[in-house]
Amino acid sequence: MNSKDEKKLWDSRFTEATDAFVEEFTASVKFDQILADYDIRGSIAHATMLKHIDVLSNNELELIKSGLEEILADIHSGKFVWSSALEDVHMNIEQALTDRIGEVGKTLHTGRSRNDQVATDIRLYLRDKIDVIAELITRLQSGLIDLAEKEVGTILPGMTHLQVAQPITFGHHMMAWHEMLERDYGRLSDCRARVNIMPLGSAALAGTTFPIDREFTAKLLEFDSIAENSLDAVSDRDFAIEFAAFASLLMTHLSRWSEEMILWSSSQFEFIELPDRFCTGSSIMPQKKNPDVPELVRGKSARVFGGLVSLLTLMKSQPLAYNKDNQEDKEPLFDMVNTITDCLTAFGDMVPEIITQPDNMRNAALKGHATATDLADYLVKKGLAFRDAHDVVGKLVRDAITQEVDLSELSLDALQAASDLIEADVFDVLTLEGSINARNHPGGTSPEQVRQAIARARTKTKARK
């Protein structure tokens, strides 16, 4: 046992040593050491503020800063030795600082507590990760936009209940995915605003007797504002829960896309082909090409949802202010960040390289009487009430099923036998192209509208960079 493990920084009140099992059980350093960069950044800002209010001298500040920077370099190089006896990332770094620079290191904790320190560290960490995730979302959106533009006129069956409903364009479908991401991006941006509030200066729960300048520290750490209530500031984890809710919705969307890609790449659909490097084979079946990336993304949604439930359950019964329970916030949060970062990276690489099979998609759209609604609309425009038009077309679909042909393949005589309102121009609306081109309004699937949607989306994503 080295010297820094022999005495805890808080043990003078105790008459016996911490039980060895309890020491390991309560330690968080195995996982919270990921916060080291943020902890040191926060400590340097706090020390700078202490110099600003004349609690530290300039020489003391420089000693603290250089010592912390050396510790950070050792952490990055793998030379730093972490100790469970020192419980967490904060105590490990503080003790190492005192070992390096002597008594001056003990002054660093003036006017703060681990309670406001860890709350600040987590916010700095999450703010940093939010910015990375925002860039990954934008990257994936850009890939979707490019793919949509490439396939702006490619026809596939739009589905409800997994049954052929109406013809749409592949570009329109990709832009639907883009819209999901646009909402996710908005939620993430909203979340960042509430993350970027500084709790430092709240100390343990009631503030401090030192004349600290919290606005000064907030500016150094690039926080938008300071937390208004010290009691709430040290115990609040709403921002982490809000991030988890964002992450869960994002993974819901990625899981839905995954399901479609898995179906579309199957031999039953053959709408798309995924690049080989995003798939794997079978140990026993030589012909297999398994869509493992979308399957894993679909599966990883479960662990993100679990993280959200964990954080909600963690906080639901806690009295004010800080409680040791809050130590359990980090592992689910870190895991969610890593999971969605990996999933967005995988999709950002894979989705733009989807290979479409236009003939297969078109043939599928021809099989399900996809233009039935267009025929009903045609009759309405000729003066028939919609419910009556619906009835006429339903009977024609039944006839087409009996004859084993698509609705568009019925003869003009057969169509006119169902309604004398039908004329030769009916085939203009019964074609797939006629159907999609007719939906030429904002939000519609016509190629013209999809191009306009692409242009608007491209302008938005470029403005973020």
C-alpha positions in Angstrom: 0.0 0.0 0.0 1.5 3.4 -0.9 1.4 6.5 1.2 -1.6 8.0 -0.5 -3.7 4.9 0.3 -2.9 5.0 4.1 -5.0 8.0 5.0 -8.3 9.2 3.5 -8.8 12.9 3.1 -11.9 12.8 5.3 -11.1 10.1 8.0 -10.2 12.3 11.0 -13.7 12.0 12.4 -13.6 8.2 12.3 -12.2 5.8 14.9 -11.8 2.7 12.7 -10.7 2.0 9.1 -13.2 1.5 6.4 -14.1 -2.2 5.9 -12.2 -3.6 2.9 -15.4 -4.7 1.2 -17.1 -1.4 1.9 -14.2 0.4 0.5 -14.5 -1.4 -2.8 -18.3 -1.4 -2.8 -18.5 2.4 -2.4 -15.6 3.3 -4.7 -16.5 4.8 -8.0 -13.0 5.4 -9.4 -13.2 2.3 -11.7 -15.8 4.1 -13.8 -15.7 7.8 -12.9 -12.0 8.2 -13.9 -13.5 8.9 -17.4 -14.3 12.4 -15.9 -10.6 13.2 -15.2 -10.2 15.7 -18.0 -13.3 17.5 -16.9 -12.4 17.3 -13.2 -9.0 18.9 -13.9 -10.5 21.6 -16.1 -13.0 22.4 -13.4 -10.3 22.5 -10.8 -8.1 24.9 -12.8 -11.1 27.2 -13.3 -12.0 27.0 -9.6 -8.3 27.7 -8.6 -8.2 30.6 -11.0 -11.4 32.0 -9.4 -9.8 31.6 -5.9 -6.8 33.7 -7.2 -9.3 36.2 -8.6 -10.8 36.7 -5.1 -7.4 36.7 -3.4 -7.7 33.4 -1.6 -4.7 32.1 -3.6 -1.6 33.9 -4.6 -0.4 34.0 -8.2 2.5 31.6 -7.3 0.0 29.2 -5.6 -2.2 29.2 -8.6 0.6 28.5 -11.0 1.8 25.6 -8.8 -1.7 24.1 -8.8 -2.2 24.6 -12.5 1.2 23.0 -13.4 0.6 20.2 -11.0 -2.8 19.4 -12.4 -1.5 19.6 -16.0 1.2 17.1 -15.1 -1.3 14.8 -13.6 -3.5 15.0 -16.7 -0.5 14.1 -18.9 0.2 11.1 -16.7 -3.5 10.0 -16.9 -3.4 10.3 -20.7 -0.1 8.3 -21.0 -1.4 5.6 -18.6 1.2 6.3 -15.9 -1.3 7.5 -13.3 -2.1 4.9 -10.6 -5.7 5.0 -9.5 -6.6 3.9 -6.0 -10.0 2.5 -4.8 -9.0 3.6 -1.3 -9.3 7.2 -2.5 -12.9 6.4 -3.7 -13.3 8.5 -6.8 -11.6 10.6 -9.5 -11.8 13.7 -7.4 -9.9 12.4 -4.4 -7.4 10.6 -6.5 -6.5 13.8 -8.4 -6.5 16.0 -5.3 -4.2 13.6 -3.3 -1.9 13.3 -6.3 -1.7 17.0 -6.5 -0.8 17.4 -2.8 1.8 14.6 -3.2 3.4 16.6 -6.1 3.2 20.2 -4.9 2.9 19.9 -1.1 0.6 21.9 1.2 -0.6 24.2 -1.6 -2.5 21.3 -3.0 -4.7 21.2 0.1 -6.0 24.6 -0.7 -7.6 23.6 -4.0 -10.8 22.4 -2.3 -11.4 25.8 -0.6 -15.0 26.9 -1.2 -16.3 23.7 -2.9 -17.4 20.2 -2.2 -17.3 16.9 -4.1 -21.1 17.4 -4.5 -20.9 20.5 -6.7 -17.6 19.2 -8.2 -19.1 16.0 -9.5 -22.2 17.8 -10.7 -20.0 20.2 -12.7 -17.8 17.4 -14.1 -20.8 15.5 -15.4 -22.3 18.6 -17.1 -18.9 19.4 -18.7 -18.6 15.8 -19.9 -22.2 15.6 -21.2 -21.9 19.0 -22.9 -18.8 17.8 -24.7 -20.5 14.5 -25.8 -23.7 16.3 -26.9 -21.6 18.4 -29.3 -20.0 15.2 -30.8 -23.4 13.5 -31.1 -24.9 16.6 -32.7 -22.2 16.4 -35.4 -22.9 12.7 -35.9 -26.6 13.3 -36.4 -25.8 16.1 -38.9 -23.4 13.7 -40.7 -26.1 11.0 -41.0 -28.7 13.5 -42.1 -26.3 14.7 -44.9 -25.9 11.1 -46.0 -29.6 10.6 -46.1 -30.0 13.8 -48.1 -27.5 12.6 -50.7 -29.2 9.2 -50.9 -32.6 10.8 -51.3 -31.4 13.0 -54.1 -29.9 10.1 -55.9 -33.1 8.1 -55.6 -35.6 11.0 -55.9 -37.7 9.3 -58.6 -37.2 5.6 -57.6 -40.6 4.1 -56.8 -41.3 1.6 -54.0 -44.5 0.6 -52.2 -45.4 2.7 -49.2 -46.8 0.5 -46.6 -49.2 0.5 -43.7 -49.7 -2.6 -41.5 -46.7 -3.9 -43.6 -49.2 -4.2 -46.5 -48.8 -2.3 -49.8 -50.7 1.0 -49.4 -49.7 3.6 -52.0 -46.7 4.2 -54.2 -44.0 6.5 -52.9 -40.5 7.4 -53.9 -37.4 6.1 -52.2 -36.2 9.7 -51.8 -39.4 10.5 -49.9 -38.9 7.6 -47.6 -35.3 8.6 -46.9 -36.5 12.1 -46.1 -38.9 10.6 -43.6 -35.9 9.2 -41.8 -34.3 12.6 -42.1 -37.3 14.3 -40.4 -37.0 11.9 -37.4 -33.4 12.9 -37.0 -34.3 16.6 -37.3 -36.6 16.2 -34.3 -33.8 14.4 -32.4 -31.4 17.2 -33.2 -33.9 19.7 -31.9 -34.4 17.8 -28.6 -30.6 17.4 -28.2 -30.1 21.2 -28.7 -32.8 21.9 -26.1 -31.2 19.4 -23.7 -27.8 21.1 -24.2 -29.2 24.4 -23.0 -30.3 22.9 -19.7 -27.0 20.9 -19.3 -25.0 24.1 -19.7 -25.8 25.5 -16.3 -23.0 25.6 -13.7 -23.6 24.1 -10.2 -20.0 24.8 -9.0 -20.1 27.2 -6.0 -23.0 25.4 -4.4 -20.5 23.5 -2.2 -22.1 20.6 -0.3 -25.6 22.0 -0.4 -25.9 25.4 1.1 -23.2 27.4 -0.7 -19.9 28.6 0.9 -18.8 31.4 3.3 -16.0 32.4 0.9 -16.7 35.4 -1.3 -16.6 33.3 -4.5 -17.4 34.8 -8.0 -19.5 32.1 -9.6 -20.1 34.2 -12.8 -16.3 34.4 -13.2 -15.9 30.6 -13.0 -18.9 30.1 -15.3 -17.3 32.2 -18.0 -14.0 30.3 -17.7 -15.9 27.0 -18.1 -18.1 28.4 -20.9 -21.4 27.8 -19.0 -24.3 29.9 -20.1 -25.4 30.6 -16.5 -25.1 29.5 -12.9 -27.5 27.3 -11.0 -29.8 29.5 -9.0 -30.3 27.2 -6.0 -27.5 25.4 -4.2 -29.7 22.7 -2.8 -31.1 21.8 -6.2 -27.8 22.3 -8.0 -25.9 19.5 -6.2 -28.7 17.0 -6.4 -30.2 17.7 -9.8 -29.9 15.0 -12.4 -32.8 16.1 -14.6 -30.3 17.0 -17.4 -29.0 13.4 -17.5 -32.6 12.0 -17.6 -33.5 14.5 -20.3 -30.5 13.3 -22.3 -31.5 9.7 -21.7 -35.0 10.5 -23.0 -33.5 12.1 -26.1 -31.2 9.0 -26.5 -34.2 6.6 -26.2 -36.1 8.4 -28.9 -33.1 8.5 -31.1 -32.6 4.8 -30.7 -36.3 4.2 -31.3 -35.9 5.9 -34.7 -32.7 4.0 -35.5 -34.3 0.7 -34.5 -37.3 1.4 -36.8 -34.9 2.1 -39.7 -33.0 -1.1 -38.8 -36.1 -3.1 -39.0 -36.8 -1.7 -42.5 -33.3 -2.3 -43.7 -33.4 -5.9 -42.4 -36.7 -6.5 -44.2 -35.7 -4.7 -47.4 -32.4 -6.6 -47.6 -34.0 -10.0 -47.1 -34.6 -12.4 -50.1 -38.4 -11.9 -49.5 -38.1 -8.2 -50.4 -34.7 -7.6 -52.1 -35.3 -3.8 -52.2 -31.8 -2.9 -51.1 -28.4 -4.5 -50.6 -26.1 -3.4 -47.8 -22.4 -3.1 -48.4 -20.5 -6.4 -47.6 -18.3 -4.7 -44.9 -21.4 -4.0 -42.8 -22.6 -7.6 -42.9 -21.4 -11.0 -41.7 -21.7 -14.6 -42.7 -22.8 -17.8 -41.1 -20.5 -20.4 -39.6 -22.6 -23.2 -41.1 -24.5 -21.7 -44.1 -22.2 -20.5 -46.8 -24.9 -18.5 -48.7 -25.8 -16.2 -45.8 -25.2 -12.5 -45.7 -26.5 -11.3 -42.4 -27.4 -7.6 -41.7 -25.6 -7.6 -38.4 -25.1 -3.8 -38.1 -28.8 -2.9 -38.2 -29.7 -5.9 -36.1 -27.2 -4.8 -33.4 -28.5 -1.2 -33.6 -32.0 -2.5 -33.1 -30.9 -4.6 -30.2 -28.8 -1.8 -28.6 -32.0 0.3 -28.2 -32.8 -2.0 -25.3 -29.8 -1.0 -23.2 -30.5 2.7 -23.9 -34.1 2.4 -22.8 -32.8 0.5 -19.7 -30.5 3.5 -19.0 -33.5 5.9 -19.0 -35.4 3.7 -16.7 -32.4 3.3 -14.4 -32.0 7.1 -14.0 -35.7 7.7 -13.5 -35.8 5.0 -10.8 -32.5 6.2 -9.2 -34.0 9.7 -8.7 -37.6 9.1 -7.9 -37.3 8.7 -4.1 -34.3 10.8 -3.2 -34.8 13.6 -0.7 -32.8 16.7 -1.1 -29.9 17.1 -1.4 -27.0 14.9 -2.6 -27.2 11.2 -1.7 -24.7 8.4 -2.4 -27.4 6.9 -4.7 -26.3 9.5 -7.3 -23.0 7.6 -7.8 -25.2 5.2 -9.8 -26.0 7.8 -12.4 -22.7 7.6 -14.2 -22.4 4.1 -15.6 -25.8 4.2 -17.4 -25.1 7.7 -18.7 -21.6 6.7 -20.0 -23.0 3.6 -21.6 -25.8 5.5 -23.3 -23.3 8.1 -24.7 -21.0 5.3 -26.0 -23.9 3.3 -27.5 -25.6 6.1 -29.4 -22.2 7.4 -30.6 -21.3 4.0 -32.0 -24.7 3.5 -33.6 -24.7 6.9 -35.2 -21.2 6.3 -36.5 -22.2 2.9 -38.0 -25.3 4.4 -39.7 -23.4 7.4 -40.9 -20.9 5.1 -42.6 -23.5 2.6 -43.9 -26.7 4.4 -44.9 -25.2 6.6 -47.7 -23.9 3.4 -49.4 -27.2 1.5 -49.5 -27.6 -0.1 -52.9 -31.1 0.1 -54.2 -32.9 -2.5 -56.4 -35.4 -0.3 -58.3 -36.9 -3.0 -60.4 -37.8 -5.1 -57.4 -39.3 -2.2 -55.6 -41.3 -1.2 -58.6 -42.6 -4.8 -59.1 -43.6 -4.9 -55.5 -45.5 -1.6 -55.8 -47.4 -3.1 -58.8 -48.6 -6.1 -56.8 -50.7 -4.6 -54.1 -53.2 -2.4 -56.1 -51.3 0.6 -54.8 -53.2 3.1 -57.0 -56.6 2.2 -55.6 -56.8 5.4 -53.7 -55.9 7.3 -56.8 -58.8 5.8 -58.6 -61.2 6.7 -55.8 -59.9 10.3 -55.9 -60.4 10.3 -59.7 -64.1 9.3 -59.2 -64.6 12.0 -56.6 -63.2 14.6 -59.0 -65.8 13.4 -61.5 -68.5 14.1 -59.0 -69.0 10.9 -57.0 -69.1 11.1 -53.2 -66.0 9.6 -51.6 -67.8 6.8 -49.8 -69.5 5.7 -53.0 -66.1 6.0 -54.8 -64.5 3.8 -52.1 -67.2 1.2 -52.7 -66.8 1.2 -56.5 -63.0 0.8 -56.2 -63.2 -1.9 -53.5 -65.3 -4.0 -55.9 -62.9 -3.4 -58.7 -60.0 -4.5 -56.5 -61.9 -7.7 -55.7 -62.3 -8.3 -59.5 -58.6 -7.7 -60.0 -57.8 -10.2 -57.3 -60.1 -12.8 -58.9 -58.4 -12.3 -62.3 -55.0 -12.3 -60.6 -54.0 -9.0 -62.1 -53.2 -5.5 -60.7 -55.9 -2.9 -60.7 -54.0 -1.0 -63.3 -54.2 -4.0 -65.6 -58.0 -4.2 -65.8 -59.4 -3.3 -69.2 -61.2 0.0 -69.8 -64.5 -1.9 -70.3 -64.1 -3.7 -67.0 -63.5 -0.3 -65.2 -66.4 1.4 -67.0 -68.7 -1.5 -66.0 -68.2 -0.4 -62.4 -68.8 3.3 -63.1 -69.8 5.2 -66.1 -67.8 8.1 -64.8 -64.6 6.4 -65.8 -63.0 7.5 -69.1 -59.9 6.6 -71.0 -57.9 9.2 -69.0 -58.2 6.9 -65.9 -55.0 5.2 -66.8 -53.1 8.4 -66.2 -53.9 8.0 -62.5 -53.6 4.2 -62.3 -49.9 4.3 -63.2 -47.3 4.4 -60.5 -45.8 7.5 -62.0 -49.1 9.2 -62.2 -49.8 8.4 -58.6 -46.7 9.9 -57.2 -46.6 12.9 -59.5 -50.2 13.8 -58.5 -49.1 14.3 -54.9 -47.4 17.5 -55.7 -47.8 19.5 -52.5 -45.5 20.3 -49.6 -44.9 17.1 -47.7 -46.0 15.0 -50.7 -44.0 12.2 -52.4 -43.8 13.7 -55.9 -40.2 14.0 -57.1 -40.6 17.8 -57.4 -41.6 18.1 -53.7 -38.9 15.7 -52.6 -36.3 17.9 -54.4 -37.7 20.9 -52.6 -37.5 19.1 -49.3 -34.0 18.1 -50.0 -33.0 21.7 -50.8 -34.5 22.9 -47.5 -32.9 20.2 -45.5 -29.5 20.7 -47.1 -29.6 24.4 -46.2 -30.4 23.6 -42.6 -27.6 21.1 -42.1 -25.0 23.3 -43.8 -26.0 26.2 -41.5 -24.9 24.1 -38.5 -21.3 23.7 -39.7 
